[in-house]
């Protein structure tokens, strides 16, 4: 088995994450997703680990987490490997808080989606009443 890490350029990363190049560049600028490397020509190079990190960010976005909150969560996750027992306990507590917050935000999204479905139904009823 090879120890060589497979890399990709930003275009492939964008395709695989179904996100825009502009958004990925913005996440780089604000420090959420720093490329694992650069080519000699200065092009960003990403790994599968970078893709996984980007997918975490993408999943937080619809829940309305701010860039600061995203960075906070990612710093918790980044520090898990090699953390001592005390630090791990503190990180676990912070993750629990994020989980509780994410569940509450998800519940609000579900509620709003229900309202949207009711509205669509109302429009369909109104349309059906027209000749």
N, CA, C and O atoms as a GROMACS GRO file, in nm:
protein
  524
    1UNK      N    1   0.084  -0.117   0.000
    1UNK     CA    2   0.000   0.000   0.000
    1UNK      C    3   0.089   0.124   0.000
    1UNK      O    4   0.194   0.125   0.064
    2UNK      N    5   0.049   0.227  -0.070
    2UNK     CA    6   0.129   0.348  -0.085
    2UNK      C    7   0.095   0.449   0.024
    2UNK      O    8  -0.021   0.462   0.064
    3UNK      N    9   0.198   0.520   0.071
    3UNK     CA   10   0.178   0.626   0.169
    3UNK      C   11   0.160   0.762   0.102
    3UNK      O   12   0.151   0.863   0.171
    4UNK      N   13   0.156   0.765  -0.029
    4UNK     CA   14   0.145   0.890  -0.102
    4UNK      C   15   0.002   0.943  -0.088
    4UNK      O   16  -0.095   0.872  -0.114
    5UNK      N   17  -0.009   1.068  -0.046
    5UNK     CA   18  -0.139   1.132  -0.033
    5UNK      C   19  -0.183   1.186  -0.168
    5UNK      O   20  -0.109   1.258  -0.234
    6UNK      N   21  -0.303   1.149  -0.208
    6UNK     CA   22  -0.357   1.200  -0.333
    6UNK      C   23  -0.401   1.344  -0.313
    6UNK      O   24  -0.462   1.378  -0.211
    7UNK      N   25  -0.370   1.427  -0.410
    7UNK     CA   26  -0.407   1.568  -0.400
    7UNK      C   27  -0.494   1.608  -0.518
    7UNK      O   28  -0.505   1.536  -0.618
    8UNK      N   29  -0.555   1.724  -0.503
    8UNK     CA   30  -0.641   1.778  -0.609
    8UNK      C   31  -0.627   1.929  -0.610
    8UNK      O   32  -0.592   1.991  -0.509
    9UNK      N   33  -0.655   1.986  -0.723
    9UNK     CA   34  -0.657   2.132  -0.736
    9UNK      C   35  -0.795   2.183  -0.696
    9UNK      O   36  -0.887   2.104  -0.676
   10UNK      N   37  -0.807   2.311  -0.684
   10UNK     CA   38  -0.930   2.373  -0.633
   10UNK      C   39  -1.053   2.339  -0.719
   10UNK      O   40  -1.163   2.326  -0.666
   11UNK      N   41  -1.035   2.326  -0.850
   11UNK     CA   42  -1.148   2.294  -0.936
   11UNK      C   43  -1.208   2.157  -0.904
   11UNK      O   44  -1.330   2.142  -0.898
   12UNK      N   45  -1.122   2.059  -0.884
   12UNK     CA   46  -1.170   1.926  -0.848
   12UNK      C   47  -1.234   1.928  -0.710
   12UNK      O   48  -1.338   1.865  -0.688
   13UNK      N   49  -1.172   2.000  -0.617
   13UNK     CA   50  -1.230   2.013  -0.483
   13UNK      C   51  -1.369   2.075  -0.491
   13UNK      O   52  -1.463   2.027  -0.426
   14UNK      N   53  -1.382   2.180  -0.569
   14UNK     CA   54  -1.511   2.247  -0.585
   14UNK      C   55  -1.615   2.150  -0.644
   14UNK      O   56  -1.729   2.146  -0.598
   15UNK      N   57  -1.576   2.074  -0.744
   15UNK     CA   58  -1.667   1.976  -0.804
   15UNK      C   59  -1.710   1.871  -0.703
   15UNK      O   60  -1.829   1.840  -0.691
   16UNK      N   61  -1.613   1.818  -0.632
   16UNK     CA   62  -1.644   1.711  -0.537
   16UNK      C   63  -1.729   1.759  -0.420
   16UNK      O   64  -1.811   1.684  -0.367
   17UNK      N   65  -1.710   1.884  -0.380
   17UNK     CA   66  -1.787   1.941  -0.269
   17UNK      C   67  -1.916   2.009  -0.316
   17UNK      O   68  -1.999   2.049  -0.234
   18UNK      N   69  -1.931   2.023  -0.447
   18UNK     CA   70  -2.046   2.093  -0.506
   18UNK      C   71  -2.056   2.235  -0.450
   18UNK      O   72  -2.162   2.280  -0.405
   19UNK      N   73  -1.941   2.304  -0.454
   19UNK     CA   74  -1.933   2.442  -0.407
   19UNK      C   75  -1.857   2.524  -0.511
   19UNK      O   76  -1.788   2.470  -0.597
   20UNK      N   77  -1.872   2.654  -0.501
   20UNK     CA   78  -1.806   2.742  -0.598
   20UNK      C   79  -1.660   2.765  -0.562
   20UNK      O   80  -1.622   2.757  -0.445
   21UNK      N   81  -1.580   2.794  -0.664
   21UNK     CA   82  -1.440   2.830  -0.642
   21UNK      C   83  -1.430   2.953  -0.553
   21UNK      O   84  -1.345   2.961  -0.464
   22UNK      N   85  -1.517   3.047  -0.577
   22UNK     CA   86  -1.517   3.173  -0.501
   22UNK      C   87  -1.537   3.146  -0.352
   22UNK      O   88  -1.470   3.205  -0.267
   23UNK      N   89  -1.631   3.059  -0.321
   23UNK     CA   90  -1.658   3.027  -0.180
   23UNK      C   91  -1.537   2.960  -0.116
   23UNK      O   92  -1.501   2.993  -0.003
   24UNK      N   93  -1.476   2.867  -0.187
   24UNK     CA   94  -1.359   2.797  -0.134
   24UNK      C   95  -1.245   2.896  -0.112
   24UNK      O   96  -1.176   2.889  -0.010
   25UNK      N   97  -1.225   2.985  -0.206
   25UNK     CA   98  -1.120   3.087  -0.189
   25UNK      C   99  -1.149   3.176  -0.068
   25UNK      O  100  -1.058   3.213   0.006
   26UNK      N  101  -1.276   3.208  -0.050
   26UNK     CA  102  -1.314   3.290   0.066
   26UNK      C  103  -1.282   3.216   0.196
   26UNK      O  104  -1.230   3.275   0.290
   27UNK      N  105  -1.314   3.087   0.202
   27UNK     CA  106  -1.284   3.009   0.322
   27UNK      C  107  -1.134   3.004   0.347
   27UNK      O  108  -1.090   3.000   0.462
   28UNK      N  109  -1.054   3.005   0.241
   28UNK     CA  110  -0.909   3.012   0.257
   28UNK      C  111  -0.870   3.148   0.315
   28UNK      O  112  -0.790   3.155   0.408
   29UNK      N  113  -0.927   3.256   0.261
   29UNK     CA  114  -0.895   3.391   0.307
   29UNK      C  115  -0.926   3.412   0.454
   29UNK      O  116  -0.852   3.482   0.525
   30UNK      N  117  -1.036   3.351   0.502
   30UNK     CA  118  -1.075   3.370   0.643
   30UNK      C  119  -1.016   3.262   0.733
   30UNK      O  120  -1.040   3.263   0.854
   31UNK      N  121  -0.940   3.170   0.677
   31UNK     CA  122  -0.869   3.070   0.757
   31UNK      C  123  -0.945   2.944   0.792
   31UNK      O  124  -0.898   2.865   0.873
   32UNK      N  125  -1.062   2.924   0.731
   32UNK     CA  126  -1.139   2.802   0.760
   32UNK      C  127  -1.085   2.680   0.686
   32UNK      O  128  -1.090   2.568   0.737
   33UNK      N  129  -1.036   2.702   0.566
   33UNK     CA  130  -0.989   2.591   0.483
   33UNK      C  131  -0.859   2.633   0.414
   33UNK      O  132  -0.860   2.682   0.301
   34UNK      N  133  -0.751   2.612   0.482
   34UNK     CA  134  -0.621   2.645   0.425
   34UNK      C  135  -0.574   2.524   0.344
   34UNK      O  136  -0.576   2.412   0.395
   35UNK      N  137  -0.533   2.544   0.220
   35UNK     CA  138  -0.487   2.431   0.139
   35UNK      C  139  -0.371   2.358   0.205
   35UNK      O  140  -0.291   2.418   0.277
   36UNK      N  141  -0.362   2.228   0.180
   36UNK     CA  142  -0.252   2.150   0.237
   36UNK      C  143  -0.119   2.187   0.175
   36UNK      O  144  -0.013   2.161   0.233
   37UNK      N  145  -0.123   2.248   0.059
   37UNK     CA  146   0.001   2.287  -0.006
   37UNK      C  147  -0.026   2.375  -0.126
   37UNK      O  148  -0.139   2.413  -0.156
   38UNK      N  149   0.083   2.407  -0.193
   38UNK     CA  150   0.076   2.485  -0.316
   38UNK      C  151   0.177   2.427  -0.414
   38UNK      O  152   0.281   2.375  -0.375
   39UNK      N  153   0.144   2.438  -0.541
   39UNK     CA  154   0.237   2.394  -0.643
   39UNK      C  155   0.348   2.497  -0.657
   39UNK      O  156   0.340   2.606  -0.598
   40UNK      N  157   0.450   2.464  -0.732
   40UNK     CA  158   0.557   2.561  -0.754
   40UNK      C  159   0.505   2.685  -0.824
   40UNK      O  160   0.563   2.793  -0.814
   41UNK      N  161   0.393   2.669  -0.897
   41UNK     CA  162   0.330   2.783  -0.964
   41UNK      C  163   0.235   2.860  -0.874
   41UNK      O  164   0.176   2.959  -0.917
   42UNK      N  165   0.220   2.816  -0.748
   42UNK     CA  166   0.135   2.888  -0.654
   42UNK      C  167  -0.009   2.843  -0.649
   42UNK      O  168  -0.090   2.903  -0.578
   43UNK      N  169  -0.044   2.737  -0.722
   43UNK     CA  170  -0.182   2.688  -0.720
   43UNK      C  171  -0.210   2.610  -0.593
   43UNK      O  172  -0.124   2.536  -0.545
   44UNK      N  173  -0.329   2.628  -0.538
   44UNK     CA  174  -0.368   2.557  -0.417
   44UNK      C  175  -0.377   2.406  -0.445
   44UNK      O  176  -0.421   2.364  -0.552
   45UNK      N  177  -0.334   2.327  -0.347
   45UNK     CA  178  -0.342   2.182  -0.356
   45UNK      C  179  -0.413   2.131  -0.230
   45UNK      O  180  -0.377   2.168  -0.118
   46UNK      N  181  -0.513   2.047  -0.250
   46UNK     CA  182  -0.594   1.997  -0.140
   46UNK      C  183  -0.587   1.845  -0.133
   46UNK      O  184  -0.558   1.778  -0.231
   47UNK      N  185  -0.614   1.793  -0.013
   47UNK     CA  186  -0.616   1.649   0.011
   47UNK      C  187  -0.760   1.606   0.041
   47UNK      O  188  -0.850   1.688   0.052
   48UNK      N  189  -0.778   1.474   0.054
   48UNK     CA  190  -0.910   1.424   0.094
   48UNK      C  191  -0.948   1.476   0.232
   48UNK      O  192  -1.066   1.499   0.259
   49UNK      N  193  -0.850   1.496   0.318
   49UNK     CA  194  -0.877   1.554   0.450
   49UNK      C  195  -0.931   1.696   0.439
   49UNK      O  196  -1.018   1.736   0.516
   50UNK      N  197  -0.878   1.771   0.345
   50UNK     CA  198  -0.929   1.907   0.320
   50UNK      C  199  -1.073   1.902   0.270
   50UNK      O  200  -1.156   1.984   0.308
   51UNK      N  201  -1.101   1.804   0.184
   51UNK     CA  202  -1.237   1.787   0.134
   51UNK      C  203  -1.332   1.757   0.249
   51UNK      O  204  -1.440   1.815   0.257
   52UNK      N  205  -1.293   1.668   0.339
   52UNK     CA  206  -1.377   1.635   0.454
   52UNK      C  207  -1.403   1.759   0.539
   52UNK      O  208  -1.515   1.780   0.586
   53UNK      N  209  -1.301   1.840   0.559
   53UNK     CA  210  -1.316   1.964   0.635
   53UNK      C  211  -1.415   2.058   0.565
   53UNK      O  212  -1.501   2.117   0.629
   54UNK      N  213  -1.402   2.070   0.433
   54UNK     CA  214  -1.493   2.154   0.356
   54UNK      C  215  -1.636   2.103   0.365
   54UNK      O  216  -1.730   2.183   0.372
   55UNK      N  217  -1.654   1.973   0.366
   55UNK     CA  218  -1.789   1.917   0.377
   55UNK      C  219  -1.851   1.946   0.514
   55UNK      O  220  -1.972   1.964   0.525
   56UNK      N  221  -1.769   1.951   0.618
   56UNK     CA  222  -1.820   1.990   0.750
   56UNK      C  223  -1.870   2.134   0.743
   56UNK      O  224  -1.978   2.165   0.792
   57UNK      N  225  -1.791   2.220   0.682
   57UNK     CA  226  -1.831   2.361   0.667
   57UNK      C  227  -1.960   2.370   0.587
   57UNK      O  228  -2.052   2.443   0.625
   58UNK      N  229  -1.967   2.295   0.477
   58UNK     CA  230  -2.087   2.299   0.392
   58UNK      C  231  -2.211   2.253   0.470
   58UNK      O  232  -2.319   2.307   0.449
   59UNK      N  233  -2.195   2.157   0.557
   59UNK     CA  234  -2.309   2.105   0.634
   59UNK      C  235  -2.352   2.203   0.743
   59UNK      O  236  -2.468   2.203   0.784
   60UNK      N  237  -2.261   2.286   0.789
   60UNK     CA  238  -2.295   2.385   0.892
   60UNK      C  239  -2.368   2.506   0.832
   60UNK      O  240  -2.449   2.571   0.899
   61UNK      N  241  -2.339   2.533   0.708
   61UNK     CA  242  -2.390   2.654   0.643
   61UNK      C  243  -2.544   2.664   0.644
   61UNK      O  244  -2.597   2.768   0.682
   62UNK      N  245  -2.617   2.559   0.604
   62UNK     CA  246  -2.763   2.572   0.604
   62UNK      C  247  -2.824   2.589   0.744
   62UNK      O  248  -2.938   2.634   0.757
   63UNK      N  249  -2.748   2.553   0.845
   63UNK     CA  250  -2.797   2.569   0.981
   63UNK      C  251  -2.772   2.710   1.034
   63UNK      O  252  -2.811   2.742   1.146
   64UNK      N  253  -2.708   2.793   0.953
   64UNK     CA  254  -2.689   2.933   0.989
   64UNK      C  255  -2.573   2.961   1.082
   64UNK      O  256  -2.568   3.067   1.145
   65UNK      N  257  -2.478   2.868   1.092
   65UNK     CA  258  -2.360   2.894   1.174
   65UNK      C  259  -2.276   3.002   1.108
   65UNK      O  260  -2.260   3.004   0.986
   66UNK      N  261  -2.223   3.092   1.189
   66UNK     CA  262  -2.138   3.199   1.137
   66UNK      C  263  -2.000   3.144   1.105
   66UNK      O  264  -1.965   3.034   1.147
   67UNK      N  265  -1.922   3.221   1.031
   67UNK     CA  266  -1.785   3.180   1.002
   67UNK      C  267  -1.705   3.163   1.130
   67UNK      O  268  -1.622   3.073   1.141
   68UNK      N  269  -1.729   3.249   1.227
   68UNK     CA  270  -1.660   3.239   1.356
   68UNK      C  271  -1.697   3.108   1.426
   68UNK      O  272  -1.610   3.039   1.480
   69UNK      N  273  -1.826   3.075   1.425
   69UNK     CA  274  -1.869   2.950   1.488
   69UNK      C  275  -1.811   2.829   1.415
   69UNK      O  276  -1.772   2.731   1.478
   70UNK      N  277  -1.806   2.837   1.283
   70UNK     CA  278  -1.745   2.729   1.206
   70UNK      C  279  -1.599   2.712   1.245
   70UNK      O  280  -1.552   2.600   1.265
   71UNK      N  281  -1.528   2.822   1.256
   71UNK     CA  282  -1.388   2.817   1.296
   71UNK      C  283  -1.370   2.759   1.435
   71UNK      O  284  -1.276   2.684   1.460
   72UNK      N  285  -1.461   2.794   1.525
   72UNK     CA  286  -1.455   2.741   1.661
   72UNK      C  287  -1.472   2.590   1.660
   72UNK      O  288  -1.394   2.518   1.724
   73UNK      N  289  -1.572   2.541   1.588
   73UNK     CA  290  -1.592   2.396   1.581
   73UNK      C  291  -1.472   2.327   1.519
   73UNK      O  292  -1.426   2.224   1.570
   74UNK      N  293  -1.421   2.383   1.411
   74UNK     CA  294  -1.306   2.320   1.344
   74UNK      C  295  -1.183   2.319   1.435
   74UNK      O  296  -1.103   2.226   1.429
   75UNK      N  297  -1.166   2.422   1.518
   75UNK     CA  298  -1.052   2.423   1.611
   75UNK      C  299  -1.068   2.313   1.716
   75UNK      O  300  -0.969   2.255   1.761
   76UNK      N  301  -1.191   2.287   1.756
   76UNK     CA  302  -1.216   2.177   1.850
   76UNK      C  303  -1.176   2.045   1.787
   76UNK      O  304  -1.105   1.964   1.847
   77UNK      N  305  -1.223   2.024   1.665
   77UNK     CA  306  -1.195   1.899   1.594
   77UNK      C  307  -1.045   1.886   1.566
   77UNK      O  308  -0.988   1.777   1.582
   78UNK      N  309  -0.981   1.994   1.525
   78UNK     CA  310  -0.838   1.991   1.495
   78UNK      C  311  -0.755   1.949   1.616
   78UNK      O  312  -0.651   1.885   1.601
   79UNK      N  313  -0.801   1.985   1.735
   79UNK     CA  314  -0.725   1.956   1.855
   79UNK      C  315  -0.751   1.820   1.917
   79UNK      O  316  -0.688   1.785   2.016
   80UNK      N  317  -0.844   1.743   1.860
   80UNK     CA  318  -0.877   1.613   1.920
   80UNK      C  319  -0.761   1.514   1.915
   80UNK      O  320  -0.730   1.452   2.017
   81UNK      N  321  -0.696   1.496   1.800
   81UNK     CA  322  -0.585   1.401   1.800
   81UNK      C  323  -0.473   1.447   1.894
   81UNK      O  324  -0.426   1.560   1.885
   82UNK      N  325  -0.433   1.360   1.983
   82UNK     CA  326  -0.322   1.390   2.072
   82UNK      C  327  -0.359   1.472   2.194
   82UNK      O  328  -0.270   1.509   2.272
   83UNK      N  329  -0.489   1.503   2.214
   83UNK     CA  330  -0.528   1.581   2.330
   83UNK      C  331  -0.519   1.495   2.456
   83UNK      O  332  -0.546   1.375   2.452
   84UNK      N  333  -0.481   1.557   2.568
   84UNK     CA  334  -0.479   1.483   2.694
   84UNK      C  335  -0.621   1.467   2.745
   84UNK      O  336  -0.715   1.524   2.689
   85UNK      N  337  -0.638   1.389   2.852
   85UNK     CA  338  -0.771   1.357   2.903
   85UNK      C  339  -0.850   1.481   2.943
   85UNK      O  340  -0.969   1.491   2.914
   86UNK      N  341  -0.784   1.575   3.008
   86UNK     CA  342  -0.853   1.696   3.052
   86UNK      C  343  -0.898   1.779   2.932
   86UNK      O  344  -1.011   1.828   2.928
   87UNK      N  345  -0.808   1.795   2.835
   87UNK     CA  346  -0.842   1.871   2.715
   87UNK      C  347  -0.951   1.800   2.635
   87UNK      O  348  -1.040   1.864   2.581
   88UNK      N  349  -0.944   1.668   2.628
   88UNK     CA  350  -1.046   1.591   2.556
   88UNK      C  351  -1.183   1.612   2.620
   88UNK      O  352  -1.283   1.627   2.549
   89UNK      N  353  -1.189   1.613   2.753
   89UNK     CA  354  -1.316   1.635   2.824
   89UNK      C  355  -1.371   1.774   2.792
   89UNK      O  356  -1.491   1.790   2.770
   90UNK      N  357  -1.284   1.874   2.790
   90UNK     CA  358  -1.328   2.010   2.759
   90UNK      C  359  -1.378   2.019   2.615
   90UNK      O  360  -1.480   2.083   2.587
   91UNK      N  361  -1.308   1.954   2.524
   91UNK     CA  362  -1.349   1.954   2.384
   91UNK      C  363  -1.482   1.880   2.367
   91UNK      O  364  -1.567   1.921   2.289
   92UNK      N  365  -1.498   1.771   2.439
   92UNK     CA  366  -1.623   1.694   2.433
   92UNK      C  367  -1.741   1.781   2.479
   92UNK      O  368  -1.848   1.777   2.419
   93UNK      N  369  -1.720   1.858   2.585
   93UNK     CA  370  -1.826   1.946   2.633
   93UNK      C  371  -1.862   2.051   2.528
   93UNK      O  372  -1.979   2.082   2.508
   94UNK      N  373  -1.760   2.106   2.463
   94UNK     CA  374  -1.786   2.205   2.357
   94UNK      C  375  -1.857   2.141   2.238
   94UNK      O  376  -1.946   2.202   2.178
   95UNK      N  377  -1.817   2.018   2.205
   95UNK     CA  378  -1.887   1.947   2.096
   95UNK      C  379  -2.032   1.920   2.133
   95UNK      O  380  -2.121   1.931   2.048
   96UNK      N  381  -2.057   1.884   2.259
   96UNK     CA  382  -2.195   1.862   2.305
   96UNK      C  383  -2.278   1.989   2.287
   96UNK      O  384  -2.395   1.981   2.247
   97UNK      N  385  -2.219   2.105   2.316
   97UNK     CA  386  -2.290   2.231   2.300
   97UNK      C  387  -2.321   2.257   2.152
   97UNK      O  388  -2.430   2.302   2.117
   98UNK      N  389  -2.224   2.227   2.065
   98UNK     CA  390  -2.248   2.242   1.921
   98UNK      C  391  -2.359   2.148   1.875
   98UNK      O  392  -2.444   2.186   1.795
   99UNK      N  393  -2.356   2.026   1.924
   99UNK     CA  394  -2.457   1.928   1.886
   99UNK      C  395  -2.596   1.973   1.927
   99UNK      O  396  -2.691   1.964   1.849
  100UNK      N  397  -2.609   2.022   2.050
  100UNK     CA  398  -2.738   2.072   2.098
  100UNK      C  399  -2.786   2.190   2.013
  100UNK      O  400  -2.903   2.199   1.976
  101UNK      N  401  -2.694   2.281   1.983
  101UNK     CA  402  -2.726   2.397   1.900
  101UNK      C  403  -2.768   2.353   1.760
  101UNK      O  404  -2.866   2.404   1.705
  102UNK      N  405  -2.694   2.258   1.702
  102UNK     CA  406  -2.726   2.211   1.567
  102UNK      C  407  -2.864   2.146   1.564
  102UNK      O  408  -2.940   2.165   1.469
  103UNK      N  409  -2.897   2.070   1.667
  103UNK     CA  410  -3.030   2.006   1.674
  103UNK      C  411  -3.141   2.112   1.680
  103UNK      O  412  -3.244   2.098   1.614
  104UNK      N  413  -3.120   2.216   1.758
  104UNK     CA  414  -3.219   2.323   1.769
  104UNK      C  415  -3.235   2.396   1.636
  104UNK      O  416  -3.346   2.428   1.595
  105UNK      N  417  -3.124   2.423   1.570
  105UNK     CA  418  -3.129   2.490   1.440
  105UNK      C  419  -3.198   2.402   1.336
  105UNK      O  420  -3.274   2.452   1.252
  106UNK      N  421  -3.171   2.273   1.341
  106UNK     CA  422  -3.235   2.180   1.248
  106UNK      C  423  -3.386   2.179   1.270
  106UNK      O  424  -3.462   2.180   1.174
  107UNK      N  425  -3.429   2.177   1.395
  107UNK     CA  426  -3.573   2.177   1.426
  107UNK      C  427  -3.640   2.301   1.367
  107UNK      O  428  -3.752   2.293   1.315
  108UNK      N  429  -3.572   2.416   1.376
  108UNK     CA  430  -3.628   2.538   1.317
  108UNK      C  431  -3.638   2.527   1.166
  108UNK      O  432  -3.735   2.573   1.106
  109UNK      N  433  -3.537   2.467   1.103
  109UNK     CA  434  -3.542   2.448   0.958
  109UNK      C  435  -3.657   2.358   0.918
  109UNK      O  436  -3.727   2.385   0.820
  110UNK      N  437  -3.678   2.251   0.992
  110UNK     CA  438  -3.788   2.159   0.964
  110UNK      C  439  -3.921   2.233   0.977
  110UNK      O  440  -4.011   2.216   0.894
  111UNK      N  441  -3.933   2.314   1.081
  111UNK     CA  442  -4.056   2.392   1.101
  111UNK      C  443  -4.078   2.488   0.984
  111UNK      O  444  -4.190   2.498   0.933
  112UNK      N  445  -3.974   2.556   0.942
  112UNK     CA  446  -3.986   2.650   0.829
  112UNK      C  447  -4.017   2.576   0.699
  112UNK      O  448  -4.092   2.626   0.616
  113UNK      N  449  -3.959   2.458   0.681
  113UNK     CA  450  -3.990   2.378   0.561
  113UNK      C  451  -4.138   2.339   0.561
  113UNK      O  452  -4.201   2.337   0.455
  114UNK      N  453  -4.192   2.308   0.677
  114UNK     CA  454  -4.335   2.276   0.687
  114UNK      C  455  -4.421   2.395   0.647
  114UNK      O  456  -4.522   2.379   0.579
  115UNK      N  457  -4.380   2.513   0.690
  115UNK     CA  458  -4.454   2.634   0.652
  115UNK      C  459  -4.446   2.656   0.501
  115UNK      O  460  -4.545   2.697   0.439
  116UNK      N  461  -4.331   2.630   0.444
  116UNK     CA  462  -4.315   2.645   0.299
  116UNK      C  463  -4.405   2.547   0.224
  116UNK      O  464  -4.466   2.582   0.123
  117UNK      N  465  -4.415   2.424   0.274
  117UNK     CA  466  -4.503   2.325   0.212
  117UNK      C  467  -4.648   2.369   0.220
  117UNK      O  468  -4.724   2.352   0.124
  118UNK      N  469  -4.690   2.426   0.334
  118UNK     CA  470  -4.826   2.477   0.348
  118UNK      C  471  -4.851   2.588   0.246
  118UNK      O  472  -4.957   2.593   0.184
  119UNK      N  473  -4.754   2.676   0.229
  119UNK     CA  474  -4.768   2.785   0.133
  119UNK      C  475  -4.781   2.732  -0.009
  119UNK      O  476  -4.865   2.780  -0.085
  120UNK      N  477  -4.700   2.634  -0.044
  120UNK     CA  478  -4.708   2.574  -0.176
  120UNK      C  479  -4.846   2.510  -0.196
  120UNK      O  480  -4.905   2.521  -0.304
  121UNK      N  481  -4.896   2.445  -0.092
  121UNK     CA  482  -5.030   2.388  -0.100
  121UNK      C  483  -5.137   2.494  -0.122
  121UNK      O  484  -5.230   2.474  -0.200
  122UNK      N  485  -5.122   2.606  -0.052
  122UNK     CA  486  -5.217   2.718  -0.068
  122UNK      C  487  -5.212   2.770  -0.210
  122UNK      O  488  -5.317   2.794  -0.270
  123UNK      N  489  -5.094   2.788  -0.265
  123UNK     CA  490  -5.083   2.834  -0.403
  123UNK      C  491  -5.146   2.735  -0.500
  123UNK      O  492  -5.214   2.774  -0.595
  124UNK      N  493  -5.124   2.606  -0.476
  124UNK     CA  494  -5.183   2.504  -0.562
  124UNK      C  495  -5.335   2.508  -0.556
  124UNK      O  496  -5.402   2.492  -0.658
  125UNK      N  497  -5.390   2.528  -0.438
  125UNK     CA  498  -5.535   2.538  -0.422
  125UNK      C  499  -5.588   2.660  -0.496
  125UNK      O  500  -5.689   2.652  -0.566
  126UNK      N  501  -5.519   2.773  -0.481
  126UNK     CA  502  -5.561   2.895  -0.550
  126UNK      C  503  -5.555   2.876  -0.701
  126UNK      O  504  -5.645   2.918  -0.774
  127UNK      N  505  -5.449   2.812  -0.748
  127UNK     CA  506  -5.434   2.792  -0.892
  127UNK      C  507  -5.540   2.698  -0.945
  127UNK      O  508  -5.593   2.719  -1.055
  128UNK      N  509  -5.573   2.594  -0.869
  128UNK     CA  510  -5.673   2.497  -0.912
  128UNK      C  511  -5.811   2.561  -0.923
  128UNK      O  512  -5.895   2.515  -1.001
  129UNK      N  513  -5.836   2.667  -0.845
  129UNK     CA  514  -5.966   2.735  -0.848
  129UNK      C  515  -5.983   2.824  -0.969
  129UNK      O  516  -6.095   2.866  -1.000
  130UNK      N  517  -5.874   2.852  -1.039
  130UNK     CA  518  -5.881   2.937  -1.159
  130UNK      C  519  -5.912   2.852  -1.282
  130UNK      O  520  -5.877   2.734  -1.287
  131UNK      N  521  -5.978   2.915  -1.380
  131UNK     CA  522  -6.007   2.840  -1.503
  131UNK      C  523  -5.881   2.806  -1.583
  131UNK      O  524  -5.890   2.743  -1.689
   0.00000   0.00000   0.00000
